Amino acid sequence: MLDFKEEIEKRLKEVEEKLSDQNITNDIERLKELGQEHARLSELNELFKNYESALEDIKALHEMYNAGEVSEEEYLFMLNEVETKKESLEKAITEKLVPPDEYDERDIIMEIRAGTGGDEAALFASELMRMYLRYAERKGWKCEILDINENELGGIKIVILKIKGKGVYKRLKYESGVHRVQRVPQTESSGRIHTSTATVAVLPEATEIDVQINENDLRIDTYRAGGAGGQYVNKTDSAVRITHIPTGIVVTCQNERSQHQNKERAMNILRAKLFELKLREQQSQLTQQRKSQIGTAERSEKIRTYNFPQNRVTDHRIQYTTYRINEIMDGDLDEIIDKLIEADLKEKIDSLIV
């Protein structure tokens, strides 16, 4: 945390010098911007001073205890108070440096698609789905399959999930991108390692306020649902395909027996996709602020490799490797996600004080 203290003091001094510049005082807009930055930096500087003071208090307590100047009971009591104060200051500094993403508490729409690798890619996509469902179960989140297209071997061509709960987008937004698996398929008689991929997209759920859709911009087609589901789905035009003409985005839904329900779900998915497009356009316009490559991975970007022969999972964005592939595939994702959040926070802080 203290790594940033010197940078904040340096930047504060620069801002104060600019505020005293006669040329700046004549520029009302620039003066307003610098005034707001000065207020934020001044508050941060004060927080850092208090944080440094708390660290010094902890050090002094250790020295007093080691010198026998306080009892163990007194030492633990005072240490707990100072540690609590330190943690509170850390949280306040972090929030001032990097305000939380306004969408962090949103529910999500997650789309998992089989990529290159044929049937093996479809099987890997189904395992990724299970991994996220198990992770959601560990977190106490609720999951719903909005649409799914399976193949004959039990693999998944595409599945769309809705995951609801506290902090869902905050935790899972880092999962967007290409996931790669390296292993020997069951169908491979020679024992050669194959590489297959699946693509994950994590979209914050959008409301009608976030995205307004003009009905005239939609082409809605109905057709008979295929796949599992019994005779009913094969005899009625319950499946729905919606095309958003201005963007060319196409969504389908056939999981429900009711055409009305499928349309409602498809609109929910379309709204999330249009919202994601809107957010990406906004991010591309922020030319003065470096975009975090961790939190906003492109769907075409390879983010993680699951190597079964080596029992290895590597996240390429942060060069982090763990040798717990079975636990990871069973939904124990906190180890990786915590590292991603930590790296993302550091990158955002670095970009703010450059």
Contacts in CASP RR format, 6 or more apart in sequence:
PFRMAT RR
TARGET T0000
AUTHOR 0000-0000-0000
METHOD contacts of the structure
MODEL  1
MLDFKEEIEKRLKEVEEKLSDQNITNDIERLKELGQEHARLSELNELFKN
YESALEDIKALHEMYNAGEVSEEEYLFMLNEVETKKESLEKAITEKLVPP
DEYDERDIIMEIRAGTGGDEAALFASELMRMYLRYAERKGWKCEILDINE
NELGGIKIVILKIKGKGVYKRLKYESGVHRVQRVPQTESSGRIHTSTATV
AVLPEATEIDVQINENDLRIDTYRAGGAGGQYVNKTDSAVRITHIPTGIV
VTCQNERSQHQNKERAMNILRAKLFELKLREQQSQLTQQRKSQIGTAERS
EKIRTYNFPQNRVTDHRIQYTTYRINEIMDGDLDEIIDKLIEADLKEKID
SLIV
1 48 0 8 1.000
1 51 0 8 1.000
1 90 0 8 1.000
1 93 0 8 1.000
2 48 0 8 1.000
2 51 0 8 1.000
2 52 0 8 1.000
2 55 0 8 1.000
4 48 0 8 1.000
4 97 0 8 1.000
4 349 0 8 1.000
4 353 0 8 1.000
5 48 0 8 1.000
5 52 0 8 1.000
7 353 0 8 1.000
8 41 0 8 1.000
8 44 0 8 1.000
8 45 0 8 1.000
8 48 0 8 1.000
8 353 0 8 1.000
9 45 0 8 1.000
11 41 0 8 1.000
11 353 0 8 1.000
12 38 0 8 1.000
12 41 0 8 1.000
12 42 0 8 1.000
12 45 0 8 1.000
15 34 0 8 1.000
15 35 0 8 1.000
15 37 0 8 1.000
15 38 0 8 1.000
15 41 0 8 1.000
16 38 0 8 1.000
18 24 0 8 1.000
18 34 0 8 1.000
19 25 0 8 1.000
19 31 0 8 1.000
19 34 0 8 1.000
19 35 0 8 1.000
19 38 0 8 1.000
24 30 0 8 1.000
24 31 0 8 1.000
24 34 0 8 1.000
25 31 0 8 1.000
40 96 0 8 1.000
43 96 0 8 1.000
44 93 0 8 1.000
44 96 0 8 1.000
44 97 0 8 1.000
47 89 0 8 1.000
47 92 0 8 1.000
47 93 0 8 1.000
47 96 0 8 1.000
48 93 0 8 1.000
50 89 0 8 1.000
51 86 0 8 1.000
51 89 0 8 1.000
51 90 0 8 1.000
51 93 0 8 1.000
54 82 0 8 1.000
54 85 0 8 1.000
54 86 0 8 1.000
54 89 0 8 1.000
55 86 0 8 1.000
57 82 0 8 1.000
58 79 0 8 1.000
58 82 0 8 1.000
58 83 0 8 1.000
58 86 0 8 1.000
61 70 0 8 1.000
61 75 0 8 1.000
61 78 0 8 1.000
61 79 0 8 1.000
61 82 0 8 1.000
64 70 0 8 1.000
64 75 0 8 1.000
65 72 0 8 1.000
65 75 0 8 1.000
70 78 0 8 1.000
94 345 0 8 1.000
97 348 0 8 1.000
97 349 0 8 1.000
97 352 0 8 1.000
97 353 0 8 1.000
98 345 0 8 1.000
98 348 0 8 1.000
98 349 0 8 1.000
98 352 0 8 1.000
100 170 0 8 1.000
101 169 0 8 1.000
101 170 0 8 1.000
101 173 0 8 1.000
103 169 0 8 1.000
103 204 0 8 1.000
103 279 0 8 1.000
104 167 0 8 1.000
104 169 0 8 1.000
104 170 0 8 1.000
104 173 0 8 1.000
105 166 0 8 1.000
105 167 0 8 1.000
105 168 0 8 1.000
105 169 0 8 1.000
105 170 0 8 1.000
106 168 0 8 1.000
106 169 0 8 1.000
106 204 0 8 1.000
106 205 0 8 1.000
107 162 0 8 1.000
107 163 0 8 1.000
107 164 0 8 1.000
107 165 0 8 1.000
107 168 0 8 1.000
107 169 0 8 1.000
107 204 0 8 1.000
107 205 0 8 1.000
108 162 0 8 1.000
108 163 0 8 1.000
108 168 0 8 1.000
108 169 0 8 1.000
108 172 0 8 1.000
108 173 0 8 1.000
108 202 0 8 1.000
108 203 0 8 1.000
108 204 0 8 1.000
108 205 0 8 1.000
108 272 0 8 1.000
109 146 0 8 1.000
109 160 0 8 1.000
109 161 0 8 1.000
109 162 0 8 1.000
109 202 0 8 1.000
109 203 0 8 1.000
109 205 0 8 1.000
109 268 0 8 1.000
109 269 0 8 1.000
109 272 0 8 1.000
109 273 0 8 1.000
110 132 0 8 1.000
110 160 0 8 1.000
110 161 0 8 1.000
110 162 0 8 1.000
110 163 0 8 1.000
110 172 0 8 1.000
110 175 0 8 1.000
110 200 0 8 1.000
110 201 0 8 1.000
110 202 0 8 1.000
110 203 0 8 1.000
111 158 0 8 1.000
111 159 0 8 1.000
111 160 0 8 1.000
111 161 0 8 1.000
111 199 0 8 1.000
111 200 0 8 1.000
111 201 0 8 1.000
111 203 0 8 1.000
111 269 0 8 1.000
112 125 0 8 1.000
112 128 0 8 1.000
112 129 0 8 1.000
112 132 0 8 1.000
112 156 0 8 1.000
112 158 0 8 1.000
112 159 0 8 1.000
112 160 0 8 1.000
112 161 0 8 1.000
112 198 0 8 1.000
112 199 0 8 1.000
112 200 0 8 1.000
113 125 0 8 1.000
113 157 0 8 1.000
113 158 0 8 1.000
113 198 0 8 1.000
113 199 0 8 1.000
113 201 0 8 1.000
114 121 0 8 1.000
114 122 0 8 1.000
114 124 0 8 1.000
114 125 0 8 1.000
114 155 0 8 1.000
114 156 0 8 1.000
114 157 0 8 1.000
114 158 0 8 1.000
114 198 0 8 1.000
115 121 0 8 1.000
115 125 0 8 1.000
115 196 0 8 1.000
115 197 0 8 1.000
115 198 0 8 1.000
115 199 0 8 1.000
116 196 0 8 1.000
116 197 0 8 1.000
117 194 0 8 1.000
117 195 0 8 1.000
117 196 0 8 1.000
117 197 0 8 1.000
118 196 0 8 1.000
119 151 0 8 1.000
119 153 0 8 1.000
119 155 0 8 1.000
119 187 0 8 1.000
120 181 0 8 1.000
120 185 0 8 1.000
120 187 0 8 1.000
120 194 0 8 1.000
120 196 0 8 1.000
121 196 0 8 1.000
121 197 0 8 1.000
121 198 0 8 1.000
122 150 0 8 1.000
122 151 0 8 1.000
122 153 0 8 1.000
122 154 0 8 1.000
122 155 0 8 1.000
122 156 0 8 1.000
122 157 0 8 1.000
123 153 0 8 1.000
123 154 0 8 1.000
123 155 0 8 1.000
124 179 0 8 1.000
124 181 0 8 1.000
124 196 0 8 1.000
124 197 0 8 1.000
124 198 0 8 1.000
124 306 0 8 1.000
125 155 0 8 1.000
125 156 0 8 1.000
125 157 0 8 1.000
125 158 0 8 1.000
125 159 0 8 1.000
125 198 0 8 1.000
126 150 0 8 1.000
126 154 0 8 1.000
126 155 0 8 1.000
126 156 0 8 1.000
126 159 0 8 1.000
127 329 0 8 1.000
128 179 0 8 1.000
128 198 0 8 1.000
128 200 0 8 1.000
129 156 0 8 1.000
129 159 0 8 1.000
129 161 0 8 1.000
130 329 0 8 1.000
131 328 0 8 1.000
131 329 0 8 1.000
131 330 0 8 1.000
131 331 0 8 1.000
131 333 0 8 1.000
132 143 0 8 1.000
132 161 0 8 1.000
132 163 0 8 1.000
132 172 0 8 1.000
132 175 0 8 1.000
132 331 0 8 1.000
133 143 0 8 1.000
133 161 0 8 1.000
134 330 0 8 1.000
134 331 0 8 1.000
135 331 0 8 1.000
135 332 0 8 1.000
135 333 0 8 1.000
136 142 0 8 1.000
136 143 0 8 1.000
136 163 0 8 1.000
136 168 0 8 1.000
137 143 0 8 1.000
138 331 0 8 1.000
138 332 0 8 1.000
139 165 0 8 1.000
139 171 0 8 1.000
140 165 0 8 1.000
141 163 0 8 1.000
141 164 0 8 1.000
141 165 0 8 1.000
141 166 0 8 1.000
141 168 0 8 1.000
142 163 0 8 1.000
142 164 0 8 1.000
142 165 0 8 1.000
143 161 0 8 1.000
143 162 0 8 1.000
143 163 0 8 1.000
143 164 0 8 1.000
144 161 0 8 1.000
144 162 0 8 1.000
144 163 0 8 1.000
144 164 0 8 1.000
145 159 0 8 1.000
145 160 0 8 1.000
145 161 0 8 1.000
145 255 0 8 1.000
146 160 0 8 1.000
146 161 0 8 1.000
146 162 0 8 1.000
146 253 0 8 1.000
146 255 0 8 1.000
146 265 0 8 1.000
146 268 0 8 1.000
146 269 0 8 1.000
147 158 0 8 1.000
147 159 0 8 1.000
147 160 0 8 1.000
147 252 0 8 1.000
147 253 0 8 1.000
147 254 0 8 1.000
147 255 0 8 1.000
147 265 0 8 1.000
147 266 0 8 1.000
147 269 0 8 1.000
148 156 0 8 1.000
148 158 0 8 1.000
148 159 0 8 1.000
148 160 0 8 1.000
148 255 0 8 1.000
149 156 0 8 1.000
149 157 0 8 1.000
149 158 0 8 1.000
149 159 0 8 1.000
150 156 0 8 1.000
150 157 0 8 1.000
150 227 0 8 1.000
150 228 0 8 1.000
151 157 0 8 1.000
160 253 0 8 1.000
160 269 0 8 1.000
162 205 0 8 1.000
162 268 0 8 1.000
163 172 0 8 1.000
169 202 0 8 1.000
169 204 0 8 1.000
171 337 0 8 1.000
171 341 0 8 1.000
172 202 0 8 1.000
172 337 0 8 1.000
173 202 0 8 1.000
173 204 0 8 1.000
173 295 0 8 1.000
174 294 0 8 1.000
174 295 0 8 1.000
174 297 0 8 1.000
174 337 0 8 1.000
174 340 0 8 1.000
174 341 0 8 1.000
174 344 0 8 1.000
175 200 0 8 1.000
175 202 0 8 1.000
175 303 0 8 1.000
176 200 0 8 1.000
176 201 0 8 1.000
176 202 0 8 1.000
176 295 0 8 1.000
176 296 0 8 1.000
176 297 0 8 1.000
176 299 0 8 1.000
176 303 0 8 1.000
177 199 0 8 1.000
177 200 0 8 1.000
177 201 0 8 1.000
177 297 0 8 1.000
177 298 0 8 1.000
177 299 0 8 1.000
177 300 0 8 1.000
177 301 0 8 1.000
177 302 0 8 1.000
177 303 0 8 1.000
178 197 0 8 1.000
178 198 0 8 1.000
178 199 0 8 1.000
178 200 0 8 1.000
178 299 0 8 1.000
178 300 0 8 1.000
178 301 0 8 1.000
178 302 0 8 1.000
178 303 0 8 1.000
179 197 0 8 1.000
179 198 0 8 1.000
179 199 0 8 1.000
179 200 0 8 1.000
179 303 0 8 1.000
179 304 0 8 1.000
179 305 0 8 1.000
179 306 0 8 1.000
180 195 0 8 1.000
180 196 0 8 1.000
180 197 0 8 1.000
180 302 0 8 1.000
180 304 0 8 1.000
180 305 0 8 1.000
180 306 0 8 1.000
181 195 0 8 1.000
181 196 0 8 1.000
181 197 0 8 1.000
181 198 0 8 1.000
181 305 0 8 1.000
181 306 0 8 1.000
181 307 0 8 1.000
181 308 0 8 1.000
182 193 0 8 1.000
182 194 0 8 1.000
182 195 0 8 1.000
182 305 0 8 1.000
182 306 0 8 1.000
182 307 0 8 1.000
182 308 0 8 1.000
182 309 0 8 1.000
183 193 0 8 1.000
183 194 0 8 1.000
183 306 0 8 1.000
183 307 0 8 1.000
183 308 0 8 1.000
183 309 0 8 1.000
184 191 0 8 1.000
184 192 0 8 1.000
184 193 0 8 1.000
184 194 0 8 1.000
184 308 0 8 1.000
184 309 0 8 1.000
185 194 0 8 1.000
188 194 0 8 1.000
193 309 0 8 1.000
197 302 0 8 1.000
199 299 0 8 1.000
201 276 0 8 1.000
201 299 0 8 1.000
203 272 0 8 1.000
203 273 0 8 1.000
203 275 0 8 1.000
203 276 0 8 1.000
204 272 0 8 1.000
204 275 0 8 1.000
204 276 0 8 1.000
204 279 0 8 1.000
205 268 0 8 1.000
205 272 0 8 1.000
206 271 0 8 1.000
206 272 0 8 1.000
206 274 0 8 1.000
206 275 0 8 1.000
207 271 0 8 1.000
208 271 0 8 1.000
210 271 0 8 1.000
210 275 0 8 1.000
210 278 0 8 1.000
211 271 0 8 1.000
211 274 0 8 1.000
211 275 0 8 1.000
211 278 0 8 1.000
213 244 0 8 1.000
213 267 0 8 1.000
213 270 0 8 1.000
213 271 0 8 1.000
213 274 0 8 1.000
217 244 0 8 1.000
217 245 0 8 1.000
217 246 0 8 1.000
218 242 0 8 1.000
218 243 0 8 1.000
218 244 0 8 1.000
218 245 0 8 1.000
219 242 0 8 1.000
219 243 0 8 1.000
219 245 0 8 1.000
220 240 0 8 1.000
220 241 0 8 1.000
220 242 0 8 1.000
220 243 0 8 1.000
220 263 0 8 1.000
221 240 0 8 1.000
221 241 0 8 1.000
221 242 0 8 1.000
221 243 0 8 1.000
222 237 0 8 1.000
222 238 0 8 1.000
222 239 0 8 1.000
222 240 0 8 1.000
222 241 0 8 1.000
222 259 0 8 1.000
223 237 0 8 1.000
223 239 0 8 1.000
223 241 0 8 1.000
224 233 0 8 1.000
224 234 0 8 1.000
224 235 0 8 1.000
224 236 0 8 1.000
224 237 0 8 1.000
224 238 0 8 1.000
224 239 0 8 1.000
225 233 0 8 1.000
225 234 0 8 1.000
225 236 0 8 1.000
225 238 0 8 1.000
225 239 0 8 1.000
225 254 0 8 1.000
226 233 0 8 1.000
226 234 0 8 1.000
226 239 0 8 1.000
226 254 0 8 1.000
227 233 0 8 1.000
227 234 0 8 1.000
232 257 0 8 1.000
233 239 0 8 1.000
233 254 0 8 1.000
233 257 0 8 1.000
236 257 0 8 1.000
236 259 0 8 1.000
237 259 0 8 1.000
238 254 0 8 1.000
238 256 0 8 1.000
238 257 0 8 1.000
238 258 0 8 1.000
238 259 0 8 1.000
238 262 0 8 1.000
239 252 0 8 1.000
239 253 0 8 1.000
239 254 0 8 1.000
239 259 0 8 1.000
239 262 0 8 1.000
240 252 0 8 1.000
240 253 0 8 1.000
240 254 0 8 1.000
240 259 0 8 1.000
240 262 0 8 1.000
240 263 0 8 1.000
240 266 0 8 1.000
241 250 0 8 1.000
241 251 0 8 1.000
241 252 0 8 1.000
241 266 0 8 1.000
242 250 0 8 1.000
242 251 0 8 1.000
242 252 0 8 1.000
242 263 0 8 1.000
242 266 0 8 1.000
242 267 0 8 1.000
242 270 0 8 1.000
243 249 0 8 1.000
243 250 0 8 1.000
244 250 0 8 1.000
244 270 0 8 1.000
244 274 0 8 1.000
247 274 0 8 1.000
247 277 0 8 1.000
249 270 0 8 1.000
249 273 0 8 1.000
249 274 0 8 1.000
249 277 0 8 1.000
251 266 0 8 1.000
251 269 0 8 1.000
251 270 0 8 1.000
251 273 0 8 1.000
252 266 0 8 1.000
253 262 0 8 1.000
253 263 0 8 1.000
253 265 0 8 1.000
253 266 0 8 1.000
253 269 0 8 1.000
254 262 0 8 1.000
255 262 0 8 1.000
255 265 0 8 1.000
256 262 0 8 1.000
256 265 0 8 1.000
280 296 0 8 1.000
283 291 0 8 1.000
283 296 0 8 1.000
284 291 0 8 1.000
289 351 0 8 1.000
289 352 0 8 1.000
290 351 0 8 1.000
290 354 0 8 1.000
292 344 0 8 1.000
292 347 0 8 1.000
292 348 0 8 1.000
292 351 0 8 1.000
293 317 0 8 1.000
293 347 0 8 1.000
294 317 0 8 1.000
294 318 0 8 1.000
294 340 0 8 1.000
294 343 0 8 1.000
294 344 0 8 1.000
294 347 0 8 1.000
295 340 0 8 1.000
295 344 0 8 1.000
297 303 0 8 1.000
297 317 0 8 1.000
302 316 0 8 1.000
303 315 0 8 1.000
303 316 0 8 1.000
303 317 0 8 1.000
304 313 0 8 1.000
304 314 0 8 1.000
304 315 0 8 1.000
304 316 0 8 1.000
304 336 0 8 1.000
305 312 0 8 1.000
305 313 0 8 1.000
305 314 0 8 1.000
305 316 0 8 1.000
306 312 0 8 1.000
306 313 0 8 1.000
306 325 0 8 1.000
306 328 0 8 1.000
306 329 0 8 1.000
307 313 0 8 1.000
307 314 0 8 1.000
307 325 0 8 1.000
308 325 0 8 1.000
310 323 0 8 1.000
311 323 0 8 1.000
311 324 0 8 1.000
311 325 0 8 1.000
311 326 0 8 1.000
312 321 0 8 1.000
312 322 0 8 1.000
312 323 0 8 1.000
312 325 0 8 1.000
313 321 0 8 1.000
313 322 0 8 1.000
313 323 0 8 1.000
313 324 0 8 1.000
313 325 0 8 1.000
313 328 0 8 1.000
313 336 0 8 1.000
314 320 0 8 1.000
314 321 0 8 1.000
315 321 0 8 1.000
315 336 0 8 1.000
315 339 0 8 1.000
315 340 0 8 1.000
317 340 0 8 1.000
317 343 0 8 1.000
318 339 0 8 1.000
318 340 0 8 1.000
318 343 0 8 1.000
320 336 0 8 1.000
320 339 0 8 1.000
322 328 0 8 1.000
322 335 0 8 1.000
322 336 0 8 1.000
324 332 0 8 1.000
324 335 0 8 1.000
328 335 0 8 1.000
328 336 0 8 1.000
END
